[in-house]
Amino acid sequence: MQTMDPRLLKHVIGAAIDMGYRAIDTAYIYGNEKAVGEAIQAKIDDGTVTREQLFIMGKLWSTFHRTDLVETACKNSLEALGITYFDLYMIHNPMSFKEGPDPIPKIASVVQFSEYDYLDAWFGMEGLVSKGLAKSIGVSNFNSVQLLRILEKGKIPPVINQGTPVEYKNSTFAVIDDPLVKVMASGLGVSPAQLLIRYQIDSGHNVVVKASCANHLWDNLQALTFELEKTQIDALNALNKNKRTFTFKGMGETHKNYPFLEPF
């Protein structure tokens, strides 16, 4: 679950768990950890699930990259959610912002960067595993060079590099609107969204879906009811234009660790 009106969270998360969803993705910067935690607790209290049956993901924000701040930030998020550990905790992005209460600190509209580095954050992340605060750790929105640096300098390898297009994206034509996608989906009797979710699954990728109502949650699940043939996957692969749809536009392009200057 990503950014959503907190008033809807209990209903939507409750519906998701009732339908069989077990992975919940949240983050400090979304500002909804307390509401997400209350929604989860309600489904635990009514006996629908146990905590152990859920896979809860959280993310360390950019103002907490200093090594000694990582554990405090993680504990604060756990407390807000009302849980004692994350199944997966990630560094939200590799850019480090100036420490303090403002999540995007600015002076005269210019984002203020930290002297610390994502590697400092990673060393703190590794400590979370040894203390049982996170069962696994990973990163989000990193490039290949940054991943290699963590692999070389760190003790624990990241289990995932997650990408998540929220509000910071460019104007690249959305693949969901591509004529081929629409025609292929129509031929299969599914929606373009269902087709693209299935494409990711059949390509061997784990998919974190976003939905703001129970109907969309149910629609997304229907991607599990069919499979694509190799020719269809190949046709969708051919839509690749080597362009990014998520670029952190308007935030951090001048940062030394801005991740999207590398090809991948």
C-alpha positions in Angstrom: 0.0 0.0 0.0 1.4 3.4 -0.9 0.1 7.0 -0.3 -3.7 6.9 0.2 -6.3 8.9 2.1 -5.9 7.6 5.7 -9.7 7.4 6.0 -9.7 4.7 3.4 -6.8 2.7 4.7 -8.7 0.5 7.2 -11.3 -0.5 4.6 -8.9 -1.1 1.8 -6.3 -3.0 3.8 -9.0 -5.0 5.5 -10.5 -5.9 2.1 -7.1 -6.8 0.7 -6.3 -9.2 3.6 -9.8 -10.7 3.3 -9.1 -11.4 -0.4 -5.8 -13.1 0.4 -3.2 -10.3 0.0 -0.4 -10.8 2.5 2.3 -8.3 1.5 1.9 -4.7 2.7 4.3 -2.1 1.5 4.6 1.2 3.4 7.2 3.8 4.2 7.9 6.7 6.6 7.6 9.3 3.8 4.0 8.1 3.0 2.9 9.5 6.3 0.5 6.7 6.9 2.3 4.2 9.1 0.0 4.6 12.1 -3.1 4.2 10.0 -1.7 1.2 8.2 -0.8 -0.4 11.6 -4.3 0.1 12.9 -5.8 -1.5 9.8 -3.4 -4.5 10.2 -4.1 -4.9 13.9 -7.9 -4.9 13.2 -7.5 -8.0 10.9 -5.2 -9.7 13.5 -7.7 -9.0 16.2 -10.7 -10.4 14.3 -8.7 -13.6 13.6 -8.4 -13.2 9.8 -4.6 -13.4 9.9 -1.7 -13.7 12.4 1.3 -11.3 12.2 3.4 -14.2 11.0 1.2 -14.7 8.0 1.8 -11.1 6.8 4.9 -9.8 5.0 5.3 -6.1 6.0 7.7 -3.9 4.2 9.0 -0.5 5.3 11.5 2.1 4.1 14.2 4.2 5.6 13.9 7.8 4.5 16.7 10.0 3.2 17.1 12.2 6.3 18.1 9.1 8.4 21.1 7.9 6.4 23.6 8.7 9.2 24.5 5.2 10.7 23.4 6.0 14.2 20.0 7.3 13.1 19.0 4.1 11.2 17.9 2.1 14.2 15.9 4.9 15.8 14.1 5.6 12.5 13.3 1.9 12.1 12.1 1.6 15.7 9.9 4.7 15.3 8.3 3.2 12.2 7.7 -0.1 14.0 6.1 1.7 16.9 3.9 3.6 14.6 2.8 0.4 12.9 2.4 -1.4 16.2 4.7 -4.3 15.2 8.0 -5.5 16.5 9.9 -6.3 13.2 9.8 -5.7 9.5 9.9 -8.7 7.2 11.7 -6.4 4.8 13.2 -3.0 5.4 14.7 -0.9 2.6 16.7 2.2 2.0 14.1 4.3 0.1 16.5 5.9 -2.3 20.3 6.5 -2.4 20.2 10.3 -2.0 21.0 11.5 1.5 19.1 14.6 2.7 20.1 16.9 5.6 19.2 15.4 9.0 16.3 16.9 10.9 12.5 16.9 11.2 11.8 18.1 7.6 11.6 15.1 5.3 12.6 17.2 2.3 14.7 20.0 3.8 14.9 23.1 1.5 16.4 26.5 1.5 14.9 28.8 -1.1 13.4 25.8 -2.8 16.8 24.0 -3.0 16.9 20.6 -1.4 19.6 20.4 1.3 21.8 17.3 1.1 23.6 15.5 3.9 27.3 14.9 4.3 26.5 11.2 4.9 26.0 8.5 2.3 23.8 5.5 1.5 26.7 3.3 2.5 26.5 4.8 6.0 22.9 3.9 6.0 23.6 0.4 4.8 25.9 -0.3 7.8 23.1 0.8 10.1 20.6 -1.4 8.1 22.9 -4.5 8.7 22.6 -3.8 12.5 18.8 -4.1 12.3 19.1 -7.7 11.1 21.4 -8.8 14.0 18.9 -7.1 16.5 15.9 -8.8 15.0 14.2 -5.5 13.9 14.3 -6.6 10.2 14.3 -10.1 8.9 15.8 -8.9 5.6 17.1 -5.7 4.2 17.2 -4.2 0.7 17.2 -1.0 -1.3 14.9 1.0 -3.5 15.6 3.1 -6.6 19.3 2.3 -6.7 21.3 1.9 -9.9 23.7 -1.0 -10.7 26.9 0.9 -9.7 25.4 1.7 -6.3 24.3 -1.9 -5.8 27.8 -3.1 -6.6 29.3 -0.7 -4.0 27.1 -2.1 -1.3 28.0 -5.7 -2.3 31.7 -4.8 -2.2 31.6 -2.9 1.1 28.7 -4.4 3.0 28.5 -7.7 4.9 24.9 -8.5 4.0 23.8 -8.3 0.4 20.5 -6.5 -0.4 17.6 -9.0 -1.1 15.8 -6.6 -3.4 16.1 -3.4 -5.4 12.5 -2.1 -5.5 11.3 0.7 -7.9 8.2 2.6 -7.1 6.7 5.4 -9.3 4.8 7.8 -7.0 4.6 11.5 -7.8 8.2 12.0 -9.0 8.0 10.7 -12.6 8.5 12.1 -16.1 6.0 12.5 -18.9 7.0 9.3 -20.8 4.0 7.8 -22.5 2.6 5.2 -20.2 2.8 1.6 -21.5 -0.7 0.9 -20.2 -2.0 3.3 -22.9 0.0 1.7 -25.7 -2.2 0.4 -28.5 -0.6 -3.0 -28.5 -1.3 -3.4 -24.8 -4.9 -2.4 -25.3 -5.4 -4.8 -28.3 -3.7 -7.7 -26.6 -5.7 -7.2 -23.4 -8.9 -7.0 -25.3 -8.1 -10.2 -27.1 -7.5 -12.0 -23.8 -10.6 -10.6 -22.3 -8.6 -8.8 -19.5 -7.8 -5.2 -18.7 -4.5 -3.6 -19.7 -3.5 -3.4 -16.0 -4.2 -7.1 -15.5 -2.2 -7.9 -18.7 0.8 -5.9 -17.5 0.7 -7.4 -14.0 0.7 -10.9 -15.6 3.5 -9.9 -17.9 5.7 -9.0 -14.9 4.8 -12.3 -13.1 5.6 -14.3 -16.3 8.8 -12.4 -16.6 9.9 -13.7 -13.2 9.3 -10.4 -11.3 7.6 -9.9 -8.0 4.8 -7.3 -8.3 3.7 -4.8 -5.7 0.4 -3.5 -6.8 -1.3 -0.2 -5.8 -5.1 0.0 -5.4 -7.3 2.5 -3.7 -10.5 0.5 -3.5 -11.7 -3.1 -3.1 -12.8 -3.4 -6.7 -9.3 -2.6 -7.9 -7.8 -5.0 -5.4 -10.0 -7.8 -6.9 -9.2 -6.7 -10.5 -5.5 -7.0 -9.8 -5.9 -10.5 -8.4 -7.4 -11.6 -11.7 -4.0 -11.4 -13.2 -3.4 -14.8 -11.4 -6.1 -16.5 -13.5 -4.4 -16.6 -16.8 -0.9 -17.0 -18.4 0.8 -15.4 -21.3 2.4 -17.2 -24.2 6.0 -16.6 -25.1 5.0 -14.8 -28.3 2.9 -12.4 -26.2 5.7 -11.8 -23.8 8.1 -11.2 -26.6 5.7 -8.7 -28.2 5.5 -6.8 -24.9 9.3 -6.9 -24.5 9.6 -5.2 -27.9 7.8 -2.1 -26.5 11.0 -1.3 -24.6 12.3 2.2 -25.4 15.2 2.3 -22.9 13.5 5.2 -21.1 12.7 5.5 -17.4 9.2 6.2 -16.2 10.4 7.2 -12.7 13.1 9.8 -12.3 12.6 11.7 -9.0 11.9 14.7 -11.2 12.1 17.9 -9.2 13.9 16.3 -6.3 17.6 15.6 -6.1 18.8 15.6 -9.7 22.0 17.4 -8.5 22.8 15.0 -5.7 26.0 13.1 -6.0 24.1 9.9 -5.6 21.2 10.7 -7.9 20.7 7.2 -9.3 19.2 7.7 -12.7 22.3 8.8 -14.7 23.5 5.3 -15.2 21.9 3.1 -17.9 20.5 0.7 -15.3 
